[in-house]
Amino acid sequence: MASALPSSIVVVGSGLAGFGVLRELRRLSPDAKLTMVTLEDGHFYSKPALSTALSKGKTAETLITSNAAKMAAQLKLDARIGREALAIDCPSKALLTTGGPVPYDALVLATGATPVRPSLDGEAAHRAIPVNQLEHYARLRKELPDGGRVLIMGSGLVGTEFANDLISSGYHPVVVDLLPLPLAQLVPAAVGEKVRDALAAEGVEWHLGRRITAIDYKVPAPGYVATLDDGTVIEADLVLSAVGLRPNVALAAEAGLDVGLGIKVNAYGQTSDPHVFAIGDCAEYEHGLSAYVTPIMAAARGIAATALGTPTEIRFPPLSVQVKTTLLPINLLPPPRSLAGQWQCLDDDAQGSKHQFIDTDGIVRGYVLTRDKCEQRMEMDAKVGEFA
Ligand SMILES: Cc1cc2nc3c(=O)[nH]c(=O)nc-3n(C[C@H](O)[C@H](O)[C@H](O)COP(=O)(O)OP(=O)(O)OC[C@H]3O[C@@H](n4cnc5c(N)ncnc54)[C@H](O)[C@@H]3O)c2cc1C
């Protein structure tokens, strides 16, 4: 494997996907020339830790588990920190960056996704802090007053985890979502109700089935005032925005590569140009987007081998996700978004609940476990099996 071609591989991005594929590349090939181009500062941290960081007393600095210099030395990288990838010249196999062109034999796009900014009225709407990067968390820590009231837009995985973390750390989260229940796109309604009630019992305030129309500055300052579509007014010291992410596809689209919701890849992680790969939050696999850690690690293994000259299909294991709501522990395997089917409750008692998602052919394609029943994760994983 060490002598396999191509020898020069360029990776754009220093998130879990970028570093994930770089680690695999270096593991398979001690000699390949590896270049990383990133807009960020190149430190390594685990993004899922952002939504449990407050209760663990972490700062943005202490979330970093390995700094840029250490990562570059460990992986023997040519690290182009703070550089932007501007364009891909596919015919010449060159990545154009703010630091000049970088030639490649294989290019891996690990460019992540950008937080969606809801279009809202109000002079302070732009002050809402997204929660997708270390620097967003640094801003949250800087602007959050002790015991402050925090308005969270969005009750998906990230918004709900932040509500759990804030209430567990002595703050006062107020969550607003258009949908009627938290985690509504991931779990059956019965579980959403339990999550809502478990967090409400600790003090989380929910405004579900409601839309924020405007965010203005509070008078007198400091603080914010949000107005909902039913006229409710919510005062807060800080606003977090967790309403979703949009895959970064511009580089690929401008280079003429196939894009859909994300950058489209085949079973090997290759885009419509076989020398260019995509991985992580920016990629659209054959089964759709998959913005979680487990598929990133699986894709990193396949892509690294293929990029080094051994075509290797990505094998996705069951993509179980631990929802970090410590007030109601949940383990889930979300069914693909486009899949038709229904949830079935298998068990619901004082130890927790167990639901499975059955597709129209009667095949188990997802599950949700709560509380002590999270221990049955491996059994449920086996039931769902592997799909690729
Ligand atoms: C709060 C939170 C909690 C989460 N919890 C979980 C969890 O419990 N379990 C789970 O499985 N998943 C979880 N996720 C999802 C998971 O963390 C993400 O799927 C994963 O981290 C995405 O990694 P990535 O490398 O694809 O993207 P990113 O981390 O966004 O990295 C993208 C990189 O690309 C760089 N970049 C982009 N464009 C350019 C350019 N033009 N030039 C140069 N560089 C560029 C950026 O600077 C960045 O370094 C969570 C996500 C969040 C936000």
The ligand as a Gaussian input file, in Angstrom:
#p B3LYP/6-31G(d) Opt

LIG

0 1
 C      -23.314000      20.821000      18.562000
 C      -23.179000      19.586000      17.719000
 C      -23.293000      18.349000      18.309000
 C      -23.188000      17.186000      17.531000
 N      -23.296000      15.970000      18.151000
 C      -23.146000      14.845000      17.418000
 C      -23.216000      13.554000      18.047000
 O      -23.447000      13.438000      19.250000
 N      -23.015000      12.452000      17.275000
 C      -22.764000      12.543000      15.928000
 O      -22.579000      11.519000      15.275000
 N      -22.719000      13.754000      15.302000
 C      -22.890000      14.894000      16.008000
 N      -22.814000      16.114000      15.392000
 C      -22.493000      16.154000      13.946000
 C      -20.990000      15.995000      13.702000
 O      -20.264000      16.703000      14.684000
 C      -20.660000      16.516000      12.296000
 O      -21.318000      15.663000      11.378000
 C      -19.159000      16.533000      11.988000
 O      -18.414000      17.137000      13.014000
 C      -18.924000      17.259000      10.656000
 O      -17.550000      17.293000      10.371000
 P      -17.009000      17.864000       8.978000
 O      -15.529000      17.700000       9.051000
 O      -17.747000      17.260000       7.845000
 O      -17.400000      19.415000       8.963000
 P      -16.776000      20.671000       9.730000
 O      -16.393000      20.325000      11.112000
 O      -17.761000      21.770000       9.526000
 O      -15.434000      21.015000       8.960000
 C      -15.400000      21.689000       7.732000
 C      -14.007000      22.226000       7.509000
 O      -13.893000      22.713000       6.180000
 C      -13.219000      23.960000       6.189000
 N      -13.588000      24.672000       4.963000
 C      -14.844000      24.860000       4.451000
 N      -14.767000      25.518000       3.275000
 C      -13.449000      25.749000       3.041000
 C      -12.739000      26.382000       1.991000
 N      -13.340000      26.887000       0.918000
 N      -11.396000      26.448000       2.087000
 C      -10.739000      25.915000       3.146000
 N      -11.379000      25.291000       4.167000
 C      -12.711000      25.211000       4.108000
 C      -13.676000      24.591000       7.483000
 O      -12.829000      25.625000       7.866000
 C      -13.614000      23.364000       8.412000
 O      -12.306000      23.154000       8.852000
 C      -22.945000      17.290000      16.143000
 C      -22.862000      18.554000      15.531000
 C      -22.971000      19.697000      16.316000
 C      -22.883000      21.048000      15.675000

